[in-house]
Amino acid sequence: MTISFYSHATFFQHDTGPEHPESSDRLRAITRALETPEFATLVRKDAPLGDAKQIRLIHPQHYIDRIFGAMPDHGSNFIDGDTIVSPASGEAALHAVGAVCAAVDSVFSKQVDNAFCAVRPPGHHAEPTQAMGFCLFNNIAIA
């Protein structure tokens, strides 16, 4: 069985601040676990950059503009009570979208049997016009 693994270095730059439950430590733990010999056959791929066309499959343009407009030049910004963005969050979000779309495409085109995406910010709680639960875009629905 062939399994692709998508991730990207920019996910570590999405800074949610100290003590936040969705931190780069989560990704570091996943990466460490997948470096063990039993995962040596993973087809490791850098997450490609997604685009607004993919995001618009689920989210309207005004929402996309609002999210990217909230990206600070330095420091952080709260989108809601628990969803935080930093200067690298926009690029990380685009790579997260690119990862899940590439993963689904690779499975449906039978290039691989399965795919696993270790992405940040995560993307399963966001609603069409509302960031939620640490998620900016609903990567699952987009994929």
N, C-alpha and C positions, 0 to 999 in steps of 0.2 A: 504494500500500500504506500502510495506517495502522498506526503503531506507537505504543503507549503506553509511557511511561517513568515508573516509580514510584521515588520516593525520599522522604526526609524529613529535616528538619534535625536531629532527635534522633539520627540515626545518627552525627553528628559528635561527640556527647556521650558515646557509648560509648567510654570511655577504657581502652585496653589497656596504656598506659604507653609510655615511650620505648623505642625500638629493637624494639618488638614487630612482627613481620611483617604482622599484620592490624591496621592502624591507619587512622585517618581520612584519612591521606595517600592511601591507595588510592582512597577515595571521591572525594577532591578531584581526583585525576588523571582518573577516569572523568567527573566532572562537567565538568572543563575540556575534555576531548576532545569531549564531546557539546554544547558551546557553539559549536562551529564551524558555519559556514553549511550544510554538507551534512546536519546534523541538525536544522535549523530546523523541519522538519515533525513532529518528535516531539510526541505529545500528552503533555505533562508533567502528572503527577498526584502529589499528596501521598499517601504511603502511609497508608491508613486504619489505625486501631488494630485489631489482631486481638484474639482473646479465647481464654479457656481452652477453650471448646467446640471451636474449631478445633485447638488444640494437642492436645487429648485424642483427636483422630483417630489420632494416632501415639503420644503419650506418656501414661502413666498419671498420675493426679492426684497421687500421692505424689511422683513425679519433678518435676512442675510446681511443687509446693509447695517441694520441696528447692531448685530453681533460684531461685525468687523469694525464698526464705528466705536465700539466700546473698548477696543484694544488700546491699552495705555502705551505711551512711549517709554515709560519706566514705572516700576512699582507694580501695583495690581489694582484691579477694579472688580467690584462685585456685580455680577449680572443679576443674581438673586441672593437669597440668604445663604446658600451654600455653593453657588457656582461662581468661581473666581477665574479671571483671565489676567494674563501677564503679557509682556511684549511679544513673546514667541507663541502665544496661544493660537493666533490666527493661522500661522503656518502649520502648527501641529494639528489643528482641526482639519485643515485641507489634506494633510497626509493621512489622517485617520479615515477620512472619506475615501481617499484614493486606495487605501489598504483594503477596506471592506469591499469596494467595487471590484478591485483586481482579484481578490480572493474568490468572490462569487463567479466572476468571469472564468477564472482558471479551473474551477470545479465544473462549471457547466460546459466548458469547451473540452473537458476530459484531459486537460494537461496534468491535473493531479486528482487524487481521490477525495482529499479533504484539505481544508485550510484552517489556520488559526491566526488570528490577528491580535497582537498585543499593542493596543493603541491608547493614546491619551490626547485630548480628553476623551473619556468614554462616550458612548453614544447610543443609549437605549431609553433614557428617560425623557429626553427633550420632546416637546409637543410641537406641532407645526409652527406656532408663533410664540413659544415660551421655552427658554432654557430651563432645565430642571435637573436636580439630582446629579450635579457635577457635569452634565452633558450640554453642549452647545447645539449640536445637530444630532438628529436621530439616525446615526450611522446604520443601524440595523434596518430601519425602514428604507433608507436610501439604497442599501445593498440589495 
